[in-house]
Amino acid sequence: METQEELKEVTKDLIIGEVIMKRPDLAEVFFKYGIHCVGCGAAFYDTIEQGCSIHGIEPETVVKDLNAFLTENPTTN
């Protein structure tokens, strides 16, 4: 399993569950947009783009905020 440090950039093609497994703290960004499926079964096969589409959210906006969070909150491991 990859460590937290290995998630350097988020793209809309990444699987939501894999992103959360690598950086659980990113869940708060998903929650901000009402994307609470980070813990449901769909999270392990839906991409960020698919999850955003289901919730009527522009994936580019979420990806931008996820990457900003990564920049502002680097891992210390």
MOPAC internal coordinates of N, CA, C and O (Angstrom, degrees):
PM7 1SCF
backbone

  N    0.0000 0     0.00 0     0.00 0    0    0    0
  C    1.4517 1     0.00 0     0.00 0    1    0    0
  C    1.5201 1   109.33 1     0.00 0    2    1    0
  O    1.2310 1   120.85 1   -41.19 1    3    2    1
  N    1.3193 1   115.98 1   138.81 1    3    2    1
  C    1.4552 1   120.28 1  -178.98 1    5    3    2
  C    1.5226 1   110.12 1   -74.02 1    6    5    3
  O    1.2310 1   120.94 1   -26.14 1    7    6    5
  N    1.3176 1   115.81 1   153.86 1    7    6    5
  C    1.4513 1   120.05 1   178.07 1    9    7    6
  C    1.5140 1   109.82 1   -86.77 1   10    9    7
  O    1.2310 1   121.12 1   -11.94 1   11   10    9
  N    1.3316 1   115.47 1   168.06 1   11   10    9
  C    1.4582 1   120.91 1   178.90 1   13   11   10
  C    1.5175 1   111.66 1   -56.34 1   14   13   11
  O    1.2310 1   119.89 1   143.51 1   15   14   13
  N    1.2974 1   117.82 1   -36.49 1   15   14   13
  C    1.4560 1   122.04 1  -176.00 1   17   15   14
  C    1.5265 1   112.65 1   -62.73 1   18   17   15
  O    1.2310 1   119.98 1   158.89 1   19   18   17
  N    1.3095 1   117.64 1   -21.11 1   19   18   17
  C    1.4535 1   119.99 1  -174.39 1   21   19   18
  C    1.5219 1   113.87 1   -81.16 1   22   21   19
  O    1.2310 1   119.31 1   175.09 1   23   22   21
  N    1.3265 1   118.92 1    -4.91 1   23   22   21
  C    1.4560 1   121.35 1   175.27 1   25   23   22
  C    1.5233 1   107.28 1   -95.14 1   26   25   23
  O    1.2310 1   121.27 1   -85.29 1   27   26   25
  N    1.3107 1   115.18 1    94.71 1   27   26   25
  C    1.4645 1   121.22 1  -175.92 1   29   27   26
  C    1.5202 1   112.44 1   -93.19 1   30   29   27
  O    1.2310 1   120.60 1   150.42 1   31   30   29
  N    1.3361 1   116.46 1   -29.58 1   31   30   29
  C    1.4623 1   120.84 1  -177.56 1   33   31   30
  C    1.5214 1   109.13 1  -150.39 1   34   33   31
  O    1.2310 1   121.53 1   -38.78 1   35   34   33
  N    1.3149 1   114.68 1   141.22 1   35   34   33
  C    1.4537 1   121.15 1   177.48 1   37   35   34
  C    1.5238 1   108.43 1  -101.58 1   38   37   35
  O    1.2310 1   120.78 1   -42.76 1   39   38   37
  N    1.3278 1   116.12 1   137.24 1   39   38   37
  C    1.4616 1   121.60 1   173.39 1   41   39   38
  C    1.5253 1   107.90 1  -125.09 1   42   41   39
  O    1.2310 1   120.65 1   -18.13 1   43   42   41
  N    1.3113 1   116.37 1   161.87 1   43   42   41
  C    1.4655 1   120.80 1  -177.27 1   45   43   42
  C    1.5234 1   112.72 1   -67.66 1   46   45   43
  O    1.2310 1   119.85 1   166.58 1   47   46   45
  N    1.3197 1   117.89 1   -13.42 1   47   46   45
  C    1.4609 1   122.41 1  -178.99 1   49   47   46
  C    1.5264 1   113.64 1   -88.31 1   50   49   47
  O    1.2310 1   120.02 1   174.96 1   51   50   49
  N    1.3198 1   117.56 1    -5.04 1   51   50   49
  C    1.4656 1   120.32 1  -179.80 1   53   51   50
  C    1.5243 1   110.47 1   -76.79 1   54   53   51
  O    1.2310 1   120.86 1   -31.80 1   55   54   53
  N    1.3178 1   115.95 1   148.20 1   55   54   53
  C    1.4631 1   122.68 1   176.94 1   57   55   54
  C    1.5337 1   108.33 1   -75.75 1   58   57   55
  O    1.2310 1   120.74 1   -49.90 1   59   58   57
  N    1.3276 1   116.20 1   130.10 1   59   58   57
  C    1.4662 1   121.18 1  -176.47 1   61   59   58
  C    1.5273 1   111.40 1   -54.20 1   62   61   59
  O    1.2310 1   120.01 1   131.58 1   63   62   61
  N    1.3195 1   117.58 1   -48.42 1   63   62   61
  C    1.4618 1   121.24 1  -178.02 1   65   63   62
  C    1.5178 1   113.37 1   -61.12 1   66   65   63
  O    1.2310 1   120.33 1   143.40 1   67   66   65
  N    1.3285 1   116.97 1   -36.60 1   67   66   65
  C    1.4646 1   120.50 1   178.55 1   69   67   66
  C    1.5234 1   110.77 1   -68.10 1   70   69   67
  O    1.2310 1   120.64 1   141.93 1   71   70   69
  N    1.3270 1   116.39 1   -38.07 1   71   70   69
  C    1.4668 1   120.53 1   177.43 1   73   71   70
  C    1.5258 1   109.21 1   -62.55 1   74   73   71
  O    1.2310 1   120.25 1   133.72 1   75   74   73
  N    1.3225 1   117.12 1   -46.28 1   75   74   73
  C    1.4642 1   121.45 1  -178.63 1   77   75   74
  C    1.5262 1   111.44 1   -66.91 1   78   77   75
  O    1.2310 1   120.01 1   144.12 1   79   78   77
  N    1.3227 1   117.59 1   -35.88 1   79   78   77
  C    1.4675 1   119.84 1   177.25 1   81   79   78
  C    1.5267 1   110.93 1   -63.86 1   82   81   79
  O    1.2310 1   120.29 1   143.26 1   83   82   81
  N    1.3204 1   117.05 1   -36.74 1   83   82   81
  C    1.4633 1   120.75 1  -178.97 1   85   83   82
  C    1.5226 1   111.90 1   -79.07 1   86   85   83
  O    1.2310 1   120.77 1   142.02 1   87   86   85
  N    1.3396 1   116.12 1   -37.98 1   87   86   85
  C    1.4638 1   121.13 1  -179.11 1   89   87   86
  C    1.5246 1   109.94 1  -138.96 1   90   89   87
  O    1.2310 1   120.28 1   -98.14 1   91   90   89
  N    1.3336 1   117.07 1    81.86 1   91   90   89
  C    1.4684 1   120.42 1  -178.67 1   93   91   90
  C    1.5263 1   113.62 1   -55.83 1   94   93   91
  O    1.2310 1   120.37 1   152.85 1   95   94   93
  N    1.3211 1   116.89 1   -27.15 1   95   94   93
  C    1.4617 1   120.08 1  -179.24 1   97   95   94
  C    1.5294 1   112.68 1   -67.21 1   98   97   95
  O    1.2310 1   119.81 1   163.98 1   99   98   97
  N    1.3318 1   117.97 1   -16.02 1   99   98   97
  C    1.4656 1   120.58 1   177.31 1  101   99   98
  C    1.5272 1   112.06 1   -71.83 1  102  101   99
  O    1.2310 1   119.90 1   167.96 1  103  102  101
  N    1.3228 1   117.79 1   -12.04 1  103  102  101
  C    1.4694 1   120.68 1   178.53 1  105  103  102
  C    1.5206 1   110.96 1   -56.59 1  106  105  103
  O    1.2310 1   120.12 1   145.24 1  107  106  105
  N    1.3292 1   117.38 1   -34.76 1  107  106  105
  C    1.4639 1   119.32 1  -178.75 1  109  107  106
  C    1.5269 1   111.93 1   -63.08 1  110  109  107
  O    1.2310 1   119.74 1   149.49 1  111  110  109
  N    1.3202 1   118.10 1   -30.51 1  111  110  109
  C    1.4675 1   120.76 1   176.63 1  113  111  110
  C    1.5268 1   109.50 1   -70.02 1  114  113  111
  O    1.2310 1   120.38 1   135.75 1  115  114  113
  N    1.3244 1   116.88 1   -44.25 1  115  114  113
  C    1.4626 1   119.69 1   176.84 1  117  115  114
  C    1.5296 1   110.43 1   -60.27 1  118  117  115
  O    1.2310 1   120.18 1   136.74 1  119  118  117
  N    1.3416 1   117.26 1   -43.26 1  119  118  117
  C    1.4625 1   121.30 1  -179.84 1  121  119  118
  C    1.5227 1   111.10 1   -61.32 1  122  121  119
  O    1.2310 1   120.33 1   142.87 1  123  122  121
  N    1.3145 1   116.97 1   -37.13 1  123  122  121
  C    1.4703 1   122.09 1   179.26 1  125  123  122
  C    1.5286 1   110.94 1   -55.23 1  126  125  123
  O    1.2310 1   120.63 1   146.84 1  127  126  125
  N    1.3082 1   116.39 1   -33.16 1  127  126  125
  C    1.4629 1   121.76 1  -178.74 1  129  127  126
  C    1.5320 1   112.69 1   -96.83 1  130  129  127
  O    1.2310 1   120.30 1  -172.21 1  131  130  129
  N    1.3158 1   117.03 1     7.79 1  131  130  129
  C    1.4568 1   120.37 1   179.61 1  133  131  130
  C    1.5154 1   113.62 1    77.78 1  134  133  131
  O    1.2310 1   120.89 1  -164.27 1  135  134  133
  N    1.3211 1   115.90 1    15.73 1  135  134  133
  C    1.4624 1   120.59 1   177.75 1  137  135  134
  C    1.5262 1   106.95 1   -93.84 1  138  137  135
  O    1.2310 1   121.45 1   -89.22 1  139  138  137
  N    1.3261 1   114.83 1    90.78 1  139  138  137
  C    1.4636 1   121.01 1  -175.94 1  141  139  138
  C    1.5216 1   111.88 1   -97.50 1  142  141  139
  O    1.2310 1   120.62 1  -172.02 1  143  142  141
  N    1.3212 1   116.42 1     7.98 1  143  142  141
  C    1.4675 1   120.31 1  -176.56 1  145  143  142
  C    1.5232 1   112.53 1   -81.58 1  146  145  143
  O    1.2310 1   119.98 1  -168.01 1  147  146  145
  N    1.3275 1   117.64 1    11.99 1  147  146  145
  C    1.4613 1   119.29 1  -177.82 1  149  147  146
  C    1.5233 1   112.08 1   -61.98 1  150  149  147
  O    1.2310 1   120.13 1   158.98 1  151  150  149
  N    1.3183 1   117.36 1   -21.02 1  151  150  149
  C    1.4520 1   120.08 1   179.77 1  153  151  150
  C    1.5167 1   114.39 1  -109.44 1  154  153  151
  O    1.2310 1   119.99 1  -179.00 1  155  154  153
  N    1.3181 1   117.63 1     1.00 1  155  154  153
  C    1.4658 1   119.54 1  -178.65 1  157  155  154
  C    1.5263 1   110.49 1   -90.65 1  158  157  155
  O    1.2310 1   120.76 1   -10.67 1  159  158  157
  N    1.3104 1   116.16 1   169.33 1  159  158  157
  C    1.4606 1   121.35 1  -177.69 1  161  159  158
  C    1.5133 1   113.67 1   -59.06 1  162  161  159
  O    1.2310 1   120.27 1   145.72 1  163  162  161
  N    1.3282 1   117.08 1   -34.28 1  163  162  161
  C    1.4666 1   120.76 1  -178.50 1  165  163  162
  C    1.5219 1   111.95 1   -63.74 1  166  165  163
  O    1.2310 1   120.41 1   155.66 1  167  166  165
  N    1.3136 1   116.82 1   -24.34 1  167  166  165
  C    1.4653 1   120.39 1  -178.06 1  169  167  166
  C    1.5234 1   112.05 1   -62.48 1  170  169  167
  O    1.2310 1   120.34 1   159.57 1  171  170  169
  N    1.3219 1   116.96 1   -20.43 1  171  170  169
  C    1.4586 1   119.57 1  -176.49 1  173  171  170
  C    1.5245 1   113.73 1   -94.38 1  174  173  171
  O    1.2310 1   120.69 1  -178.73 1  175  174  173
  N    1.3306 1   116.28 1     1.27 1  175  174  173
  C    1.4623 1   118.32 1   171.96 1  177  175  174
  C    1.5245 1   113.03 1  -135.94 1  178  177  175
  O    1.2310 1   119.47 1   166.08 1  179  178  177
  N    1.3395 1   118.62 1   -13.92 1  179  178  177
  C    1.4639 1   120.95 1   177.17 1  181  179  178
  C    1.5197 1   110.39 1   -85.57 1  182  181  179
  O    1.2310 1   121.23 1   -43.64 1  183  182  181
  N    1.3197 1   115.25 1   136.36 1  183  182  181
  C    1.4599 1   119.77 1   172.86 1  185  183  182
  C    1.5235 1   108.41 1   -79.08 1  186  185  183
  O    1.2310 1   120.92 1   -11.15 1  187  186  185
  N    1.3114 1   115.85 1   168.85 1  187  186  185
  C    1.4603 1   120.10 1   175.70 1  189  187  186
  C    1.5238 1   109.47 1   -58.85 1  190  189  187
  O    1.2310 1   120.50 1   138.72 1  191  190  189
  N    1.3163 1   116.64 1   -41.28 1  191  190  189
  C    1.4656 1   120.32 1   179.39 1  193  191  190
  C    1.5341 1   111.05 1   -60.92 1  194  193  191
  O    1.2310 1   119.98 1   136.19 1  195  194  193
  N    1.3146 1   117.63 1   -43.81 1  195  194  193
  C    1.4628 1   120.92 1   179.66 1  197  195  194
  C    1.5270 1   111.33 1   -66.09 1  198  197  195
  O    1.2310 1   120.43 1   137.09 1  199  198  197
  N    1.3222 1   116.78 1   -42.91 1  199  198  197
  C    1.4605 1   120.76 1   178.74 1  201  199  198
  C    1.5148 1   112.06 1   -62.34 1  202  201  199
  O    1.2310 1   120.80 1   139.18 1  203  202  201
  N    1.3222 1   116.07 1   -40.82 1  203  202  201
  C    1.4627 1   120.20 1   178.06 1  205  203  202
  C    1.5189 1   110.58 1   -66.09 1  206  205  203
  O    1.2310 1   120.41 1   138.12 1  207  206  205
  N    1.3079 1   116.83 1   -41.88 1  207  206  205
  C    1.4650 1   121.82 1   179.93 1  209  207  206
  C    1.5268 1   110.79 1   -59.99 1  210  209  207
  O    1.2310 1   120.52 1   136.51 1  211  210  209
  N    1.3177 1   116.61 1   -43.49 1  211  210  209
  C    1.4653 1   121.64 1   179.19 1  213  211  210
  C    1.5239 1   110.65 1   -60.18 1  214  213  211
  O    1.2310 1   120.56 1   145.07 1  215  214  213
  N    1.3307 1   116.54 1   -34.93 1  215  214  213
  C    1.4598 1   121.72 1  -177.28 1  217  215  214
  C    1.5265 1   112.97 1   -96.48 1  218  217  215
  O    1.2310 1   120.01 1  -176.25 1  219  218  217
  N    1.3310 1   117.58 1     3.75 1  219  218  217
  C    1.4598 1   121.23 1   177.56 1  221  219  218
  C    1.5199 1   114.14 1    69.67 1  222  221  219
  O    1.2310 1   120.73 1  -144.76 1  223  222  221
  N    1.3225 1   116.21 1    35.24 1  223  222  221
  C    1.4657 1   122.21 1  -177.19 1  225  223  222
  C    1.5218 1   109.01 1  -118.55 1  226  225  223
  O    1.2310 1   120.62 1   -37.70 1  227  226  225
  N    1.3258 1   116.43 1   142.30 1  227  226  225
  C    1.4616 1   121.10 1   176.67 1  229  227  226
  C    1.5310 1   109.14 1   -69.93 1  230  229  227
  O    1.2310 1   119.48 1   -59.76 1  231  230  229
  N    1.3217 1   118.60 1   120.24 1  231  230  229
  C    1.4640 1   120.34 1  -178.06 1  233  231  230
  C    1.5250 1   113.25 1   -62.36 1  234  233  231
  O    1.2310 1   120.09 1   148.34 1  235  234  233
  N    1.3150 1   117.44 1   -31.66 1  235  234  233
  C    1.4655 1   120.12 1  -179.23 1  237  235  234
  C    1.5252 1   111.25 1   -61.78 1  238  237  235
  O    1.2310 1   120.46 1   143.83 1  239  238  237
  N    1.3295 1   116.73 1   -36.17 1  239  238  237
  C    1.4645 1   121.19 1   179.11 1  241  239  238
  C    1.5218 1   110.66 1   -65.68 1  242  241  239
  O    1.2310 1   120.63 1   134.41 1  243  242  241
  N    1.3154 1   116.40 1   -45.59 1  243  242  241
  C    1.4634 1   121.15 1  -179.49 1  245  243  242
  C    1.5249 1   110.37 1   -66.13 1  246  245  243
  O    1.2310 1   120.24 1   135.69 1  247  246  245
  N    1.3208 1   117.15 1   -44.31 1  247  246  245
  C    1.4673 1   121.59 1   179.62 1  249  247  246
  C    1.5256 1   110.14 1   -60.91 1  250  249  247
  O    1.2310 1   120.45 1   138.61 1  251  250  249
  N    1.3188 1   116.75 1   -41.39 1  251  250  249
  C    1.4705 1   120.65 1   178.45 1  253  251  250
  C    1.5278 1   110.20 1   -60.10 1  254  253  251
  O    1.2310 1   120.34 1   134.52 1  255  254  253
  N    1.3310 1   116.96 1   -45.48 1  255  254  253
  C    1.4650 1   120.30 1   179.78 1  257  255  254
  C    1.5301 1   112.21 1   -68.70 1  258  257  255
  O    1.2310 1   120.10 1   143.09 1  259  258  257
  N    1.3202 1   117.41 1   -36.91 1  259  258  257
  C    1.4664 1   120.12 1   176.99 1  261  259  258
  C    1.5265 1   110.56 1   -62.45 1  262  261  259
  O    1.2310 1   120.39 1   136.20 1  263  262  261
  N    1.3233 1   116.86 1   -43.80 1  263  262  261
  C    1.4649 1   120.11 1   179.60 1  265  263  262
  C    1.5237 1   111.74 1   -69.30 1  266  265  263
  O    1.2310 1   120.19 1   144.86 1  267  266  265
  N    1.3291 1   117.25 1   -35.14 1  267  266  265
  C    1.4653 1   120.14 1   175.57 1  269  267  266
  C    1.5238 1   109.76 1   -63.49 1  270  269  267
  O    1.2310 1   120.48 1   139.08 1  271  270  269
  N    1.3245 1   116.70 1   -40.92 1  271  270  269
  C    1.4612 1   121.05 1   177.58 1  273  271  270
  C    1.5246 1   110.50 1   -61.16 1  274  273  271
  O    1.2310 1   120.36 1   136.17 1  275  274  273
  N    1.3279 1   116.93 1   -43.83 1  275  274  273
  C    1.4691 1   120.40 1   178.42 1  277  275  274
  C    1.5251 1   111.37 1   -60.09 1  278  277  275
  O    1.2310 1   120.71 1   138.98 1  279  278  277
  N    1.3246 1   116.26 1   -41.02 1  279  278  277
  C    1.4634 1   120.88 1   179.96 1  281  279  278
  C    1.5227 1   111.07 1   -66.32 1  282  281  279
  O    1.2310 1   120.90 1   138.00 1  283  282  281
  N    1.3320 1   115.88 1   -42.00 1  283  282  281
  C    1.4634 1   121.10 1  -177.24 1  285  283  282
  C    1.5246 1   112.95 1   -78.62 1  286  285  283
  O    1.2310 1   120.26 1   160.87 1  287  286  285
  N    1.3183 1   117.11 1   -19.13 1  287  286  285
  C    1.4648 1   121.79 1  -175.88 1  289  287  286
  C    1.5257 1   110.81 1  -132.07 1  290  289  287
  O    1.2310 1   120.32 1  -114.19 1  291  290  289
  N    1.3275 1   116.99 1    65.81 1  291  290  289
  C    1.4699 1   118.97 1  -179.95 1  293  291  290
  C    1.5253 1   110.30 1   -66.61 1  294  293  291
  O    1.2310 1   121.02 1   -25.78 1  295  294  293
  N    1.3084 1   115.65 1   154.22 1  295  294  293
  C    1.4610 1   119.26 1   177.56 1  297  295  294
  C    1.5171 1   109.10 1   -74.34 1  298  297  295
  O    1.2310 1   121.41 1   -24.17 1  299  298  297
  N    1.3149 1   114.91 1   155.83 1  299  298  297
  C    1.4634 1   120.03 1  -179.81 1  301  299  298
  C    1.5161 1   111.44 1  -111.29 1  302  301  299
  O    1.2310 1   120.22 1  -179.25 1  303  302  301
  N    1.3178 1   117.18 1     0.75 1  303  302  301
  C    1.4773 1   120.84 1  -178.52 1  305  303  302
  C    1.5008 1   111.26 1   -75.62 1  306  305  303
  O    1.2310 1   120.10 1   180.00 1  307  306  305

